[in-house]
Amino acid sequence: MRLLILGGTRFLGRHLVEAALARGDEVTLFTRGRQENPWGERVALRTGDRDPSLGEGLRSLETGEWDAVIDTTAYVPRIVSASAALLAGRVGQYLLVSSLSAYADASVAGITEDAPLAALTEPESEDISRHYGALKAACEQALLAHFPKALIVRPGLIIGPHDPTDRFSYWPARFAAPHLLGERGDTALLPAPPERPLQWIDVRDLAEWMLHLLHSGQTGSFNAVTAPGSVSFADLHAALLELSPTPPATAWVDEALLEREGLVPWSGLPLWIPASSREFGGFMQFANDKAVAAGLQLRPLADTLRDTLTWLQQRDQTGCWQNVLSAEREQAILQMLPKWRRESEIIMLQSQLSFLLELDKLKGILRKTRPVGLDRQENSAEHSWHVALMAMLLAEHAEPAVDVSRVVKILLLHDIVEIDADDTFLYDDSGAAEKAAKETAAAERLFGMLPPRQASEFMALWREYEDRQTPEGRFAYACDRLLPMLQNLANGGYSWRENQVRFEQVIRKNLPIKDAAPALWQYVLPRLEQARDAGWLGQP
């Protein structure tokens, strides 16, 4: 393959050239000519500037034909459009290296390639530091105007040898070669919690895979990262301990302290994105299924750490380590840790007790259903207790089998939002969207009263019920639907008759029970038919 690479002597471009030469490709490299060419005559060099308004601009690319071009330095749409227009008709395929930052919303996990992209709020701006993601998205659109079948690769954090940013490199240096960072103490600071997810891609895996995409004639867009949830800070820590013959002690520091001390996420402490960052809440959890299906192969983390460390020990350290946690900041925060932990324990207990007292309000939220044999409405606290116990009793009927303790947790938590959002009658179809928004806001406020780790855990359990994507979430939902029906059957259909509920409504709303617990549905269905025949449920 005759391959043109725009930019390519420092990091990703360097590895692309190496991988392409290993494949036997004929490589032309377009750069500003400021870096030494380590490949000599094996690579054809053309010099200029990506910006056509600067110096010689793109003049050296006005002649020549290539099977494919890889653009590794696409940051400004005007500049991308210029190179794409110039090369149109003279290259077969165009691959643009974009970024996961191009997506409009990185607050949720599992973002796929069809998610909306960011839009420039200042269309004429070329300020990369202010509009990095939106400019990347605009670069994609600029390219597609000239190459509708272009390849667009959106990497996450690119790591490995020759990384000039030190974002990933800081960690193998801190644990296995701390002298590279200057004078360091015997304890290394890591951001709690250890289970915080991480995502990245080894630069060599990215380079080899992009060439595979071109050689196999692929088109479209791809997220280029490790699988979401496959790596955590705890996994990185374990690999770092294996890497170093004499690793430092470790102190996991609450992010509340890191934030209080003004530590800058990502650069102030490499790889750290606080859980409090709603804007980037899903940034380390992008979907990669499409890339894997297209041949992306990922090497073990231990290999990346080892090779990065080897390179770090050989490079010139002049001017490095500017955007990492300094020794002074690390030591200062570690000295605060004992006092912080004592204070945090008191604050944590206070927040937990405040939350517990707030839950008392659930006893005042009345539902349409009446307790069996009582002439009053049931409250939501009673319902939560009752349905949680129901799940314990009937767990053997769940299909597939479930973790009953998790189901109980889900059921004890899912109605708490009614403290703010109130109870909504199941058979009232009006205002469904408004109800969902109110309950989400309620969950954020109520669970937000808790310490961050518990808040995240409780919110995840609450969403598990709402999303019904797990066996536990589906069985919890089934129990929550079944209990009011049993109460109505025992009370002569009181709330059904009072609210003129029809038989078909009951069937439609409660049908999820059939999938989560078929035996329970088989039990209740003929009894519902009897209730209909007795006039407890209306008919069309």
C-alpha positions in Angstrom: 0.0 0.0 0.0 1.2 3.5 -0.9 0.6 5.4 2.4 0.7 9.1 3.1 0.9 10.0 6.8 0.2 13.6 7.8 2.3 14.2 10.9 4.4 11.3 12.2 7.7 11.6 14.0 6.8 11.9 17.7 4.2 9.5 19.0 1.2 7.9 17.1 2.7 8.9 13.7 6.1 7.3 14.7 4.4 4.0 15.5 2.2 4.2 12.4 5.4 4.5 10.3 7.0 1.6 12.1 4.0 -0.7 11.7 3.5 0.3 8.0 7.1 -0.4 7.1 6.9 -3.8 8.9 3.9 -4.6 6.7 5.9 -3.7 3.6 3.9 -0.5 2.8 5.5 2.4 0.9 5.4 5.4 3.3 5.4 9.1 2.6 5.6 11.4 5.6 4.4 15.0 5.6 5.8 17.0 8.5 7.1 20.5 9.3 10.6 19.0 9.2 11.5 20.0 12.8 12.1 16.4 14.1 14.8 14.1 12.9 13.8 11.4 10.4 14.8 8.1 12.2 14.0 5.9 9.1 16.3 7.4 6.5 15.6 6.5 2.9 13.0 4.0 3.9 10.5 6.9 4.2 9.8 9.6 1.6 9.7 13.0 3.3 7.6 16.0 2.2 7.8 19.1 4.3 5.4 22.0 4.8 2.7 23.1 7.1 -0.8 21.7 7.7 -2.1 25.3 7.7 -2.1 26.5 4.1 -1.7 30.1 5.2 1.6 29.4 6.9 5.0 29.2 5.0 5.0 26.7 2.2 1.7 25.3 3.5 0.6 22.2 1.6 2.5 22.9 -1.6 4.6 19.8 -1.4 1.5 17.7 -1.5 0.2 19.2 -4.8 1.5 16.2 -6.7 1.5 12.5 -6.0 -1.0 9.6 -5.6 -1.5 7.3 -2.7 -3.8 4.4 -1.8 -4.5 5.9 1.6 -3.8 8.8 3.8 -3.8 8.9 7.6 -4.3 12.3 9.3 -2.9 12.2 12.8 -2.9 16.0 13.4 -6.5 17.0 12.7 -7.5 19.8 15.1 -9.0 22.6 13.0 -11.7 22.0 10.4 -10.4 24.7 8.1 -7.1 22.9 7.9 -8.6 19.5 7.5 -10.8 20.7 4.7 -7.8 22.2 2.9 -5.8 18.9 2.9 -8.9 16.9 2.0 -9.8 19.1 -0.9 -6.2 19.0 -2.1 -5.9 15.2 -2.0 -9.4 14.4 -3.3 -9.1 12.3 -6.4 -5.5 11.4 -5.7 -5.9 9.1 -2.6 -8.2 6.0 -2.3 -9.0 6.1 1.4 -8.8 8.8 4.0 -8.5 7.9 7.7 -8.8 10.7 10.3 -7.7 10.4 13.9 -10.4 12.1 15.9 -11.1 11.7 19.6 -13.7 10.4 22.1 -13.9 14.1 23.2 -15.8 14.7 20.0 -19.0 13.3 21.5 -21.6 15.9 22.8 -22.3 14.1 26.1 -19.6 12.1 28.0 -21.6 12.1 31.2 -23.0 8.6 30.7 -21.3 5.2 30.3 -21.5 3.0 27.2 -21.4 5.7 24.4 -21.4 4.1 21.0 -20.3 5.5 17.6 -23.8 6.7 16.7 -24.1 9.1 19.6 -24.5 12.9 18.9 -21.3 14.8 18.4 -20.4 18.1 20.0 -21.2 21.4 18.2 -19.1 24.5 18.2 -20.7 27.3 20.3 -18.4 29.7 18.5 -18.3 28.5 14.9 -15.4 30.7 13.8 -13.2 29.8 16.8 -10.0 27.8 16.3 -9.1 27.8 20.0 -8.1 24.2 20.5 -7.7 24.5 24.3 -11.2 25.8 24.7 -13.1 23.8 22.1 -11.0 20.6 21.6 -13.9 18.2 21.4 -16.2 20.3 19.3 -13.3 21.1 16.9 -12.6 17.4 16.5 -16.2 16.8 15.6 -16.1 19.7 13.1 -13.0 18.2 11.6 -14.9 15.0 11.0 -17.6 16.9 9.2 -15.1 18.8 7.1 -13.5 15.6 6.0 -16.8 13.9 5.2 -17.7 16.8 2.9 -14.8 15.6 0.6 -14.6 11.9 1.5 -18.1 10.6 2.4 -16.8 7.1 3.0 -13.9 8.2 5.1 -12.6 6.2 8.1 -12.9 8.0 11.4 -11.1 6.6 14.5 -11.9 8.1 17.9 -9.2 7.0 20.4 -9.4 7.4 24.1 -6.2 8.1 26.0 -3.3 6.9 23.9 -0.5 5.3 26.0 2.8 3.6 25.5 6.4 4.4 24.5 7.2 7.9 23.1 4.1 9.5 24.8 5.1 13.1 25.2 2.3 14.0 27.6 3.4 11.9 30.6 -0.2 11.3 31.5 0.2 7.5 31.6 4.0 7.4 31.9 3.8 9.1 35.3 2.5 5.9 36.9 5.3 3.4 35.9 7.8 6.1 36.7 6.3 6.7 40.2 6.3 3.0 41.1 9.3 1.6 39.3 11.7 4.5 38.6 10.8 7.3 41.0 14.3 8.9 40.5 13.1 10.1 37.1 10.6 12.3 38.9 13.1 13.8 41.3 13.0 13.3 45.1 10.0 11.2 46.0 8.8 9.8 49.3 8.2 6.2 50.3 4.4 6.5 49.8 2.7 7.0 46.5 -0.7 8.8 46.4 -3.5 7.2 44.4 -7.1 8.5 43.9 -9.8 6.5 45.7 -11.8 4.5 45.1 -9.7 1.7 43.7 -12.5 0.4 41.6 -12.6 3.7 39.5 -12.8 2.6 35.8 -10.0 3.4 33.4 -9.8 3.3 29.6 -7.0 3.8 27.1 -5.3 2.2 24.1 -1.7 1.2 23.5 -0.3 3.3 20.7 1.0 0.2 19.0 -2.3 -1.6 19.0 -3.9 1.6 17.6 -1.4 1.9 14.8 -1.5 -1.7 13.7 -5.3 -1.7 13.8 -5.7 1.4 11.8 -3.5 -0.1 9.1 -5.7 -3.2 9.3 -8.8 -1.1 8.7 -7.3 0.5 5.6 -5.9 -2.8 4.2 -9.4 -4.5 4.7 -11.3 -1.6 3.1 -13.3 -0.6 6.2 -15.3 2.7 6.4 -17.2 4.5 9.1 -16.4 5.6 12.6 -14.9 3.6 15.5 -14.2 4.1 19.2 -10.7 2.9 19.9 -10.3 2.0 23.6 -10.1 -1.0 25.9 -13.5 -2.6 26.9 -15.5 -0.5 29.4 -15.1 -1.9 32.9 -12.1 -4.1 31.9 -9.5 -2.0 33.8 -9.7 -0.1 37.1 -7.3 1.9 39.2 -7.0 -1.2 41.3 -5.9 -3.2 38.3 -3.3 -0.6 37.3 -2.1 -0.5 40.9 -1.7 -4.3 40.9 0.2 -4.2 37.6 2.5 -1.5 39.0 3.3 -3.5 42.0 4.3 -6.4 39.7 6.4 -4.0 37.6 8.5 -2.7 40.4 11.0 -4.8 42.4 10.8 -2.3 45.3 7.4 -0.5 45.0 6.4 2.3 47.3 3.7 2.0 49.9 0.3 3.2 48.7 -2.2 5.7 50.1 -5.6 5.8 48.5 -6.8 9.4 49.0 -10.5 10.4 48.9 -11.2 12.6 46.0 -12.9 15.1 48.3 -9.5 15.9 49.7 -7.9 16.1 46.3 -10.6 18.5 45.2 -10.4 20.6 48.3 -6.7 21.0 47.7 -7.3 22.2 44.2 -5.7 19.3 42.4 -6.5 19.6 38.7 -8.1 16.4 37.3 -6.2 14.6 34.5 -3.1 16.8 34.6 -2.7 17.5 38.3 -3.0 13.8 39.0 -2.7 11.8 35.8 -5.8 9.6 34.8 -7.9 11.0 37.6 -11.4 12.2 36.7 -13.5 12.8 39.9 -16.8 11.1 40.3 -18.3 14.6 41.0 -17.6 15.5 37.3 -21.0 15.1 35.7 -19.6 16.3 32.4 -17.1 13.5 32.1 -18.9 10.8 34.2 -18.7 8.3 31.4 -15.4 9.3 29.9 -13.6 6.1 31.0 -16.5 3.8 29.9 -17.0 4.1 26.2 -18.2 1.2 24.2 -15.6 -0.6 22.0 -17.7 -3.5 20.5 -17.6 -2.1 16.9 -13.8 -1.8 17.0 -13.3 -5.3 18.4 -15.6 -6.7 15.7 -13.4 -4.9 13.1 -10.3 -6.6 14.3 -9.0 -4.4 17.2 -6.6 -6.5 19.3 -5.3 -5.3 22.7 -2.1 -6.3 24.5 -1.9 -6.9 28.2 -1.4 -3.9 30.5 1.8 -5.5 31.9 3.4 -5.3 28.4 2.5 -1.6 28.0 3.9 -0.8 31.4 7.1 -2.7 30.9 7.8 -1.2 27.5 6.9 2.3 28.6 9.2 2.1 31.5 12.1 0.8 29.3 11.6 3.8 27.0 11.3 6.3 30.0 14.7 5.1 31.4 16.3 5.8 28.0 14.8 9.2 27.1 16.2 12.7 27.9 14.2 13.9 30.9 14.8 17.6 30.1 11.5 19.5 30.1 9.5 16.4 31.1 7.0 15.8 34.0 5.5 19.3 33.8 1.9 18.2 34.0 2.0 15.5 36.7 1.6 15.5 40.5 4.7 17.2 41.9 6.6 15.7 44.8 5.8 18.7 46.9 2.0 18.5 46.3 2.0 14.7 46.9 3.9 15.0 50.2 1.7 17.9 51.4 -1.5 16.0 50.7 -0.2 12.8 52.3 0.7 14.8 55.5 -2.9 16.0 55.7 -4.3 12.5 55.3 -4.5 11.3 59.0 -6.4 14.5 60.1 -8.6 14.4 57.0 -9.6 10.8 57.7 -10.6 11.6 61.3 -12.7 14.5 60.2 -14.1 12.5 57.3 -15.4 9.8 59.5 -17.4 12.3 61.5 -18.7 14.0 58.4 -19.6 10.7 56.8 -21.5 9.5 59.9 -23.4 12.8 60.0 -24.4 12.5 56.4 -25.5 8.9 56.8 -27.6 9.8 59.8 -29.1 12.8 58.1 -30.1 10.5 55.1 -31.6 8.0 57.5 -33.8 10.6 59.1 -34.8 11.9 55.7 -36.1 8.4 54.9 -38.6 8.8 57.6 -40.6 10.9 55.2 -41.3 7.8 53.1 -43.8 6.8 55.8 -45.9 9.7 54.9 -46.2 8.9 51.1 -49.5 7.2 50.6 -50.2 4.7 47.8 -53.5 3.7 46.2 -53.3 0.1 47.5 -54.7 -0.8 51.0 -53.0 -3.3 53.3 -54.9 -6.5 53.6 -57.6 -6.2 56.2 -57.0 -2.6 57.0 -59.2 0.4 56.2 -56.5 2.8 55.2 -54.0 3.4 52.4 -50.6 1.7 52.5 -47.5 4.0 52.7 -44.4 3.6 50.6 -42.2 2.6 53.5 -44.5 -0.3 54.3 -44.5 -1.3 50.6 -40.7 -1.2 50.3 -40.3 -3.5 53.4 -43.1 -5.9 52.1 -41.8 -6.2 48.6 -38.2 -6.8 49.7 -39.3 -9.6 52.0 -41.4 -10.9 49.1 -38.2 -11.1 46.9 -36.5 -13.1 49.6 -39.4 -15.6 49.8 -39.9 -16.0 46.1 -36.4 -15.8 44.7 -36.4 -19.5 43.7 -39.0 -18.6 41.0 -36.7 -16.1 39.3 -35.5 -17.0 35.8 -32.6 -16.9 35.4 -31.4 -17.3 39.0 -30.6 -14.0 40.8 -28.5 -12.6 43.6 -31.3 -12.2 46.1 -29.4 -9.9 48.3 -28.9 -7.5 45.4 -32.6 -7.7 44.6 -33.5 -6.8 48.2 -31.2 -3.8 48.1 -32.8 -2.6 44.8 -36.3 -2.9 46.3 -35.4 -1.2 49.5 -34.0 1.8 47.5 -36.2 2.2 44.5 -39.1 4.0 46.2 -37.0 6.4 48.2 -37.4 8.9 45.3 -41.1 9.2 46.2 -40.1 11.5 49.1 -39.6 14.2 46.5 -41.5 12.9 43.5 -44.5 11.3 45.4 -46.1 8.0 44.4 -47.5 7.7 40.8 -50.4 5.3 40.3 -49.2 2.5 38.0 -52.2 2.8 35.7 -52.0 6.6 35.2 -50.3 6.9 31.9 -50.2 10.7 31.8 -47.0 12.6 32.5 -44.7 9.6 32.1 -41.7 11.8 30.9 -42.3 14.3 33.7 -42.4 11.5 36.2 -39.1 10.1 35.0 -37.4 13.5 35.2 -38.8 14.2 38.7 -37.7 10.8 40.0 -34.2 11.2 38.6 -33.8 14.6 40.2 -35.1 13.1 43.5 -32.6 10.3 43.3 -29.7 12.7 42.7 -30.7 14.9 45.7 -31.4 12.1 48.1 -28.5 9.8 47.3 -26.3 12.9 47.0 -26.8 13.3 50.8 -24.5 10.3 51.3 -20.7 9.9 51.1 -19.7 9.7 47.4 -19.1 5.9 47.4 -22.4 5.1 48.9 -24.1 7.7 46.7 -22.7 6.1 43.6 -23.6 2.6 44.8 -27.2 3.5 45.7 -27.7 5.4 42.4 -26.5 2.4 40.4 -28.9 0.1 42.2 -31.8 2.5 41.7 -31.0 2.8 37.9 -30.7 -1.0 37.8 -34.4 -1.2 38.7 -35.3 1.5 36.2 -33.3 0.1 33.3 -34.2 -3.6 33.9 -31.2 -4.8 32.0 -30.0 -7.4 34.6 -31.8 -10.5 36.0 -31.8 -8.8 39.4 -33.4 -5.6 38.0 -36.0 -7.5 36.1 -37.0 -9.7 39.1 -37.1 -6.7 41.4 -39.5 -5.0 38.9 -41.6 -8.2 38.7 -42.0 -8.4 42.5 -42.9 -4.7 42.6 -45.7 -5.4 40.1 -46.9 -8.6 41.7 -47.4 -7.4 45.3 -50.1 -4.8 44.6 -52.0 -7.3 42.4 -52.0 -9.8 45.3 -53.2 -7.2 47.7 -56.0 -6.2 45.3 -57.0 -9.8 44.9 -57.2 -10.2 48.6 -59.1 -6.9 49.0 -61.8 -7.5 46.5 -60.0 -5.4 43.9 -60.4 -2.2 46.0 -57.9 0.1 44.2 -58.8 -1.3 40.8 -62.5 -0.6 41.3 -61.9 2.8 43.0 -59.8 3.9 40.0 -61.7 2.2 37.2 -58.8 0.0 36.1 -59.4 -2.2 33.1 -58.3 -5.8 32.7 -56.2 -5.1 29.7 -54.3 -2.4 31.6 -53.4 -4.8 34.3 -52.2 -7.4 31.8 -50.1 -4.8 29.8 -48.5 -3.2 32.8 -47.6 -6.4 34.6 -46.5 -8.5 31.6 -42.8 -8.1 32.5 -43.5 -10.6 35.4 -43.9 -13.3 32.7 -40.3 -13.0 31.6 -38.7 -12.5 35.0 -40.7 -15.2 36.9 -42.9 -17.3 34.6 -44.2 -19.5 37.4 -45.5 -16.4 39.3 -47.2 -15.1 36.2 -48.8 -18.5 35.6 -50.1 -18.4 39.2 -51.6 -14.9 39.0 -53.0 -14.8 35.4 -56.1 -17.1 36.0 -56.8 -15.1 39.2 -56.8 -11.9 37.3 -59.3 -13.5 34.8 -61.5 -14.4 37.8 -61.3 -10.8 39.1 -62.4 -9.6 35.6 -65.3 -12.0 35.6 -66.3 -10.9 39.1 -66.4 -7.2 37.9 -63.4 -6.0 39.9 -61.7 -5.0 36.6 -63.4 -3.1 33.8 -63.5 -4.3 30.2 -63.4 -2.2 27.0 
